[in-house]
Amino acid sequence: MASSQIFMRFRPFAHVFIARAASFLIAITPAAWAAPYAGPLLDAHLHYNEEAWNGQVGPHPPGDVLERMQRNGVKAMVANSRPNDGTQALALAAGEARQAGAVQAPKVLPFVRLYRNRADYQSWFRDASTDEMVQAELARGTPAGPYRGIGEFHLYDSNDANGPVAAKLMALADARALVVLAHVDDVAIDLLMAHTPSKGQTLRLIWAHTGISGVPVARVSALLDKYPRLMGELSYRPGLTCASEKGGDELCPEWRALLLKYPTRFMVGSDTWVNQRWLYYDELMQGYRQWLGDLPPDVARNIAWNNGARLFDLPLTEQ
């Protein structure tokens, strides 16, 4: 039988074959067809350091930053800078944009950073003037309202968490319900928590990178169990994503399991610690959206927005 005759004979049933074939393909390859997460994002770890804006004449003035965030659906940001003038400038620009009718301008959640200059990275925890600066900034406030937290700060040696300034600031944060953003290892988490009146039971601490040195997943899980208000931020997290056969990256199995176990305890962030990170801001956010799309929708919404929204009393999203 000629091929044309075969086609004509089965033409009335073609739609059935096509529909069944499409259903089969969808059934066997759901991950490959998963759409990226399309809802709002909260950037839980953003820096607006001096070299980025330099009095609004640097390569990324406030308008540039706000535009990058708006086109990526970033509706709120934890903003901190070295020195704190950068956060003040960003808060002012966002408020002015909103007053001018740019209703999509992201909400600034200002944090007091402990660094006035690069030297402070290595000495803040033993420098009494750091505490004085924090107290002055908290009294000053920002154009976006009161400061919402303290950090990011680094402890390159976990024992420095027992320094007098660190101990005092942790007690202050716990007492005043300020959120802490800390770049530390797992040992320092325990030490910092021990300095709080609640022994870490009420302190709201965002763990930058959820341990950038690659703290084992089991240890992360144990700390989340121990401290009910500890949150993991996922930028630069070793082992989080693996190369996918589909192209791009996907969550590694043990991290996918951890996010599903603790769907209300993680957030995403950009960590724009150098200007290069601003240049790749779009790609960073797109990368998050890609692997968030492979999670159950409610878990994706939590990590992308709702977990941070609960932390800072912002409206939750259902879609």
Contacts in CASP RR format, 6 or more apart in sequence:
PFRMAT RR
TARGET T0000
AUTHOR 0000-0000-0000
METHOD contacts of the structure
MODEL  1
MASSQIFMRFRPFAHVFIARAASFLIAITPAAWAAPYAGPLLDAHLHYNE
EAWNGQVGPHPPGDVLERMQRNGVKAMVANSRPNDGTQALALAAGEARQA
GAVQAPKVLPFVRLYRNRADYQSWFRDASTDEMVQAELARGTPAGPYRGI
GEFHLYDSNDANGPVAAKLMALADARALVVLAHVDDVAIDLLMAHTPSKG
QTLRLIWAHTGISGVPVARVSALLDKYPRLMGELSYRPGLTCASEKGGDE
LCPEWRALLLKYPTRFMVGSDTWVNQRWLYYDELMQGYRQWLGDLPPDVA
RNIAWNNGARLFDLPLTEQ
1 9 0 8 1.000
10 17 0 8 1.000
26 33 0 8 1.000
31 246 0 8 1.000
31 250 0 8 1.000
31 294 0 8 1.000
32 246 0 8 1.000
34 293 0 8 1.000
34 294 0 8 1.000
35 293 0 8 1.000
36 286 0 8 1.000
36 289 0 8 1.000
36 290 0 8 1.000
36 292 0 8 1.000
36 293 0 8 1.000
37 288 0 8 1.000
37 289 0 8 1.000
37 292 0 8 1.000
37 293 0 8 1.000
37 295 0 8 1.000
37 300 0 8 1.000
37 301 0 8 1.000
37 304 0 8 1.000
38 289 0 8 1.000
39 73 0 8 1.000
39 301 0 8 1.000
39 304 0 8 1.000
39 305 0 8 1.000
39 317 0 8 1.000
39 319 0 8 1.000
40 73 0 8 1.000
40 74 0 8 1.000
40 75 0 8 1.000
40 76 0 8 1.000
40 304 0 8 1.000
40 305 0 8 1.000
40 317 0 8 1.000
41 72 0 8 1.000
41 73 0 8 1.000
41 74 0 8 1.000
41 75 0 8 1.000
41 268 0 8 1.000
41 285 0 8 1.000
41 288 0 8 1.000
41 289 0 8 1.000
41 304 0 8 1.000
41 305 0 8 1.000
42 74 0 8 1.000
42 75 0 8 1.000
42 76 0 8 1.000
42 77 0 8 1.000
42 78 0 8 1.000
42 267 0 8 1.000
42 268 0 8 1.000
42 304 0 8 1.000
42 305 0 8 1.000
42 308 0 8 1.000
42 309 0 8 1.000
42 314 0 8 1.000
43 69 0 8 1.000
43 74 0 8 1.000
43 76 0 8 1.000
43 77 0 8 1.000
43 78 0 8 1.000
43 268 0 8 1.000
43 269 0 8 1.000
43 270 0 8 1.000
44 78 0 8 1.000
44 181 0 8 1.000
44 206 0 8 1.000
44 231 0 8 1.000
44 233 0 8 1.000
44 267 0 8 1.000
44 268 0 8 1.000
44 269 0 8 1.000
44 308 0 8 1.000
45 78 0 8 1.000
45 152 0 8 1.000
45 181 0 8 1.000
45 206 0 8 1.000
45 208 0 8 1.000
45 233 0 8 1.000
45 235 0 8 1.000
45 269 0 8 1.000
45 270 0 8 1.000
45 271 0 8 1.000
46 77 0 8 1.000
46 78 0 8 1.000
46 79 0 8 1.000
46 80 0 8 1.000
46 269 0 8 1.000
46 270 0 8 1.000
46 271 0 8 1.000
46 272 0 8 1.000
47 80 0 8 1.000
47 81 0 8 1.000
47 82 0 8 1.000
47 113 0 8 1.000
47 152 0 8 1.000
47 271 0 8 1.000
47 272 0 8 1.000
47 273 0 8 1.000
48 65 0 8 1.000
48 79 0 8 1.000
48 80 0 8 1.000
48 81 0 8 1.000
48 86 0 8 1.000
48 87 0 8 1.000
48 89 0 8 1.000
48 90 0 8 1.000
48 272 0 8 1.000
49 81 0 8 1.000
49 82 0 8 1.000
49 86 0 8 1.000
49 272 0 8 1.000
49 273 0 8 1.000
50 81 0 8 1.000
50 82 0 8 1.000
50 83 0 8 1.000
50 85 0 8 1.000
50 86 0 8 1.000
51 58 0 8 1.000
51 274 0 8 1.000
51 275 0 8 1.000
52 58 0 8 1.000
52 59 0 8 1.000
52 60 0 8 1.000
52 65 0 8 1.000
52 272 0 8 1.000
52 275 0 8 1.000
52 278 0 8 1.000
53 60 0 8 1.000
53 61 0 8 1.000
53 62 0 8 1.000
53 65 0 8 1.000
53 86 0 8 1.000
53 89 0 8 1.000
53 90 0 8 1.000
55 61 0 8 1.000
55 85 0 8 1.000
55 89 0 8 1.000
56 62 0 8 1.000
56 89 0 8 1.000
59 275 0 8 1.000
59 278 0 8 1.000
60 275 0 8 1.000
60 278 0 8 1.000
62 89 0 8 1.000
62 90 0 8 1.000
62 92 0 8 1.000
62 93 0 8 1.000
62 94 0 8 1.000
63 93 0 8 1.000
63 97 0 8 1.000
64 278 0 8 1.000
65 90 0 8 1.000
65 93 0 8 1.000
65 278 0 8 1.000
66 93 0 8 1.000
66 94 0 8 1.000
66 97 0 8 1.000
66 102 0 8 1.000
66 105 0 8 1.000
66 106 0 8 1.000
68 278 0 8 1.000
68 281 0 8 1.000
68 282 0 8 1.000
69 77 0 8 1.000
69 106 0 8 1.000
69 281 0 8 1.000
70 102 0 8 1.000
70 104 0 8 1.000
70 105 0 8 1.000
70 106 0 8 1.000
71 282 0 8 1.000
72 281 0 8 1.000
72 282 0 8 1.000
72 285 0 8 1.000
72 286 0 8 1.000
73 285 0 8 1.000
74 106 0 8 1.000
74 285 0 8 1.000
75 104 0 8 1.000
75 106 0 8 1.000
75 107 0 8 1.000
75 305 0 8 1.000
76 106 0 8 1.000
76 107 0 8 1.000
76 108 0 8 1.000
76 109 0 8 1.000
76 308 0 8 1.000
76 309 0 8 1.000
76 312 0 8 1.000
76 314 0 8 1.000
77 106 0 8 1.000
77 107 0 8 1.000
77 108 0 8 1.000
77 109 0 8 1.000
78 109 0 8 1.000
78 111 0 8 1.000
78 148 0 8 1.000
78 179 0 8 1.000
78 181 0 8 1.000
78 206 0 8 1.000
79 87 0 8 1.000
79 90 0 8 1.000
79 91 0 8 1.000
79 108 0 8 1.000
79 109 0 8 1.000
79 110 0 8 1.000
79 111 0 8 1.000
80 87 0 8 1.000
80 110 0 8 1.000
80 111 0 8 1.000
80 112 0 8 1.000
80 113 0 8 1.000
80 151 0 8 1.000
80 152 0 8 1.000
80 181 0 8 1.000
81 87 0 8 1.000
81 90 0 8 1.000
81 113 0 8 1.000
82 113 0 8 1.000
82 115 0 8 1.000
82 116 0 8 1.000
82 117 0 8 1.000
82 118 0 8 1.000
82 120 0 8 1.000
83 113 0 8 1.000
83 115 0 8 1.000
83 116 0 8 1.000
83 117 0 8 1.000
84 112 0 8 1.000
84 113 0 8 1.000
84 137 0 8 1.000
87 108 0 8 1.000
87 110 0 8 1.000
87 111 0 8 1.000
87 113 0 8 1.000
87 142 0 8 1.000
88 110 0 8 1.000
88 142 0 8 1.000
88 143 0 8 1.000
90 108 0 8 1.000
91 108 0 8 1.000
91 110 0 8 1.000
91 142 0 8 1.000
91 143 0 8 1.000
91 144 0 8 1.000
91 145 0 8 1.000
92 143 0 8 1.000
94 105 0 8 1.000
94 106 0 8 1.000
94 107 0 8 1.000
94 108 0 8 1.000
94 144 0 8 1.000
95 105 0 8 1.000
95 108 0 8 1.000
95 143 0 8 1.000
95 144 0 8 1.000
97 105 0 8 1.000
98 105 0 8 1.000
107 144 0 8 1.000
107 314 0 8 1.000
108 142 0 8 1.000
108 144 0 8 1.000
109 144 0 8 1.000
109 148 0 8 1.000
109 312 0 8 1.000
110 141 0 8 1.000
110 142 0 8 1.000
110 144 0 8 1.000
110 145 0 8 1.000
110 147 0 8 1.000
110 148 0 8 1.000
110 149 0 8 1.000
111 147 0 8 1.000
111 148 0 8 1.000
111 149 0 8 1.000
111 150 0 8 1.000
111 151 0 8 1.000
111 152 0 8 1.000
111 179 0 8 1.000
111 181 0 8 1.000
112 134 0 8 1.000
112 137 0 8 1.000
112 138 0 8 1.000
112 147 0 8 1.000
112 149 0 8 1.000
112 150 0 8 1.000
112 151 0 8 1.000
113 151 0 8 1.000
113 152 0 8 1.000
113 153 0 8 1.000
114 120 0 8 1.000
114 124 0 8 1.000
114 130 0 8 1.000
114 133 0 8 1.000
114 134 0 8 1.000
114 150 0 8 1.000
114 151 0 8 1.000
114 153 0 8 1.000
114 169 0 8 1.000
115 121 0 8 1.000
115 124 0 8 1.000
115 153 0 8 1.000
116 133 0 8 1.000
120 127 0 8 1.000
120 130 0 8 1.000
121 154 0 8 1.000
122 156 0 8 1.000
124 130 0 8 1.000
124 153 0 8 1.000
124 165 0 8 1.000
125 153 0 8 1.000
125 155 0 8 1.000
125 160 0 8 1.000
125 161 0 8 1.000
125 163 0 8 1.000
125 164 0 8 1.000
125 165 0 8 1.000
125 166 0 8 1.000
126 160 0 8 1.000
126 163 0 8 1.000
126 164 0 8 1.000
126 165 0 8 1.000
127 165 0 8 1.000
128 164 0 8 1.000
128 165 0 8 1.000
130 165 0 8 1.000
131 165 0 8 1.000
131 168 0 8 1.000
131 169 0 8 1.000
134 150 0 8 1.000
134 169 0 8 1.000
134 172 0 8 1.000
137 147 0 8 1.000
138 146 0 8 1.000
138 147 0 8 1.000
141 147 0 8 1.000
147 178 0 8 1.000
148 178 0 8 1.000
148 179 0 8 1.000
148 312 0 8 1.000
149 173 0 8 1.000
149 178 0 8 1.000
149 179 0 8 1.000
149 180 0 8 1.000
149 181 0 8 1.000
150 169 0 8 1.000
150 172 0 8 1.000
150 173 0 8 1.000
150 178 0 8 1.000
150 179 0 8 1.000
150 180 0 8 1.000
150 181 0 8 1.000
151 180 0 8 1.000
151 181 0 8 1.000
151 182 0 8 1.000
152 181 0 8 1.000
152 182 0 8 1.000
152 183 0 8 1.000
152 208 0 8 1.000
153 181 0 8 1.000
153 182 0 8 1.000
153 183 0 8 1.000
154 183 0 8 1.000
154 184 0 8 1.000
155 161 0 8 1.000
155 166 0 8 1.000
155 182 0 8 1.000
155 183 0 8 1.000
155 184 0 8 1.000
155 185 0 8 1.000
155 188 0 8 1.000
158 184 0 8 1.000
158 185 0 8 1.000
158 187 0 8 1.000
158 188 0 8 1.000
158 191 0 8 1.000
159 191 0 8 1.000
160 166 0 8 1.000
160 188 0 8 1.000
161 167 0 8 1.000
161 184 0 8 1.000
161 188 0 8 1.000
161 191 0 8 1.000
161 192 0 8 1.000
161 195 0 8 1.000
162 191 0 8 1.000
162 195 0 8 1.000
166 192 0 8 1.000
166 195 0 8 1.000
167 195 0 8 1.000
170 180 0 8 1.000
170 192 0 8 1.000
170 193 0 8 1.000
170 195 0 8 1.000
170 196 0 8 1.000
170 203 0 8 1.000
171 195 0 8 1.000
171 196 0 8 1.000
171 197 0 8 1.000
172 178 0 8 1.000
173 179 0 8 1.000
173 180 0 8 1.000
173 196 0 8 1.000
173 203 0 8 1.000
173 204 0 8 1.000
174 196 0 8 1.000
174 197 0 8 1.000
174 198 0 8 1.000
174 200 0 8 1.000
174 202 0 8 1.000
174 203 0 8 1.000
175 197 0 8 1.000
177 204 0 8 1.000
178 204 0 8 1.000
179 204 0 8 1.000
179 205 0 8 1.000
179 206 0 8 1.000
179 311 0 8 1.000
179 312 0 8 1.000
180 192 0 8 1.000
180 203 0 8 1.000
180 204 0 8 1.000
180 205 0 8 1.000
180 206 0 8 1.000
181 205 0 8 1.000
181 206 0 8 1.000
181 208 0 8 1.000
181 233 0 8 1.000
182 188 0 8 1.000
182 189 0 8 1.000
182 192 0 8 1.000
182 205 0 8 1.000
182 206 0 8 1.000
182 207 0 8 1.000
182 208 0 8 1.000
183 208 0 8 1.000
183 209 0 8 1.000
183 212 0 8 1.000
184 192 0 8 1.000
184 207 0 8 1.000
184 208 0 8 1.000
184 211 0 8 1.000
185 211 0 8 1.000
185 213 0 8 1.000
185 215 0 8 1.000
186 211 0 8 1.000
186 215 0 8 1.000
186 219 0 8 1.000
186 220 0 8 1.000
186 223 0 8 1.000
189 205 0 8 1.000
189 207 0 8 1.000
189 223 0 8 1.000
189 227 0 8 1.000
189 230 0 8 1.000
190 223 0 8 1.000
192 205 0 8 1.000
193 199 0 8 1.000
193 200 0 8 1.000
193 203 0 8 1.000
193 205 0 8 1.000
193 227 0 8 1.000
194 200 0 8 1.000
196 202 0 8 1.000
196 203 0 8 1.000
200 227 0 8 1.000
200 229 0 8 1.000
201 227 0 8 1.000
201 228 0 8 1.000
201 229 0 8 1.000
202 229 0 8 1.000
203 227 0 8 1.000
203 229 0 8 1.000
204 229 0 8 1.000
204 231 0 8 1.000
204 311 0 8 1.000
205 227 0 8 1.000
205 229 0 8 1.000
205 230 0 8 1.000
205 231 0 8 1.000
206 231 0 8 1.000
206 232 0 8 1.000
206 233 0 8 1.000
206 267 0 8 1.000
206 311 0 8 1.000
207 223 0 8 1.000
207 230 0 8 1.000
207 231 0 8 1.000
207 232 0 8 1.000
207 233 0 8 1.000
208 233 0 8 1.000
208 235 0 8 1.000
208 271 0 8 1.000
209 233 0 8 1.000
209 234 0 8 1.000
209 235 0 8 1.000
209 236 0 8 1.000
209 237 0 8 1.000
209 271 0 8 1.000
210 220 0 8 1.000
210 232 0 8 1.000
210 233 0 8 1.000
210 234 0 8 1.000
210 237 0 8 1.000
210 266 0 8 1.000
211 220 0 8 1.000
211 237 0 8 1.000
212 236 0 8 1.000
212 237 0 8 1.000
212 238 0 8 1.000
213 238 0 8 1.000
214 237 0 8 1.000
214 238 0 8 1.000
214 239 0 8 1.000
217 254 0 8 1.000
217 255 0 8 1.000
217 258 0 8 1.000
220 232 0 8 1.000
220 258 0 8 1.000
221 258 0 8 1.000
221 261 0 8 1.000
221 262 0 8 1.000
223 230 0 8 1.000
224 230 0 8 1.000
224 262 0 8 1.000
224 265 0 8 1.000
230 265 0 8 1.000
231 265 0 8 1.000
231 266 0 8 1.000
231 267 0 8 1.000
231 307 0 8 1.000
231 308 0 8 1.000
231 311 0 8 1.000
232 265 0 8 1.000
232 266 0 8 1.000
232 267 0 8 1.000
233 266 0 8 1.000
233 267 0 8 1.000
233 268 0 8 1.000
233 269 0 8 1.000
234 240 0 8 1.000
234 266 0 8 1.000
234 267 0 8 1.000
234 268 0 8 1.000
234 269 0 8 1.000
234 288 0 8 1.000
234 303 0 8 1.000
235 268 0 8 1.000
235 269 0 8 1.000
235 270 0 8 1.000
235 271 0 8 1.000
235 284 0 8 1.000
236 271 0 8 1.000
237 255 0 8 1.000
239 252 0 8 1.000
239 255 0 8 1.000
240 251 0 8 1.000
240 252 0 8 1.000
240 255 0 8 1.000
241 249 0 8 1.000
241 250 0 8 1.000
241 251 0 8 1.000
241 252 0 8 1.000
241 255 0 8 1.000
241 291 0 8 1.000
242 249 0 8 1.000
242 250 0 8 1.000
242 251 0 8 1.000
242 252 0 8 1.000
243 249 0 8 1.000
244 250 0 8 1.000
248 290 0 8 1.000
249 287 0 8 1.000
249 290 0 8 1.000
249 291 0 8 1.000
250 290 0 8 1.000
250 291 0 8 1.000
250 294 0 8 1.000
251 259 0 8 1.000
251 291 0 8 1.000
251 294 0 8 1.000
251 295 0 8 1.000
256 295 0 8 1.000
259 266 0 8 1.000
259 295 0 8 1.000
259 299 0 8 1.000
259 303 0 8 1.000
260 295 0 8 1.000
260 296 0 8 1.000
260 299 0 8 1.000
263 298 0 8 1.000
263 299 0 8 1.000
263 302 0 8 1.000
263 303 0 8 1.000
264 302 0 8 1.000
264 306 0 8 1.000
264 307 0 8 1.000
264 310 0 8 1.000
265 307 0 8 1.000
266 302 0 8 1.000
266 303 0 8 1.000
266 307 0 8 1.000
267 303 0 8 1.000
267 307 0 8 1.000
267 308 0 8 1.000
267 311 0 8 1.000
268 288 0 8 1.000
268 292 0 8 1.000
268 303 0 8 1.000
268 304 0 8 1.000
269 284 0 8 1.000
269 288 0 8 1.000
270 277 0 8 1.000
270 281 0 8 1.000
270 284 0 8 1.000
270 285 0 8 1.000
271 277 0 8 1.000
272 278 0 8 1.000
272 281 0 8 1.000
277 284 0 8 1.000
288 304 0 8 1.000
289 304 0 8 1.000
292 300 0 8 1.000
292 303 0 8 1.000
292 304 0 8 1.000
293 300 0 8 1.000
295 303 0 8 1.000
301 317 0 8 1.000
301 318 0 8 1.000
301 319 0 8 1.000
305 316 0 8 1.000
305 317 0 8 1.000
306 316 0 8 1.000
306 317 0 8 1.000
308 314 0 8 1.000
309 315 0 8 1.000
309 316 0 8 1.000
309 317 0 8 1.000
310 316 0 8 1.000
END
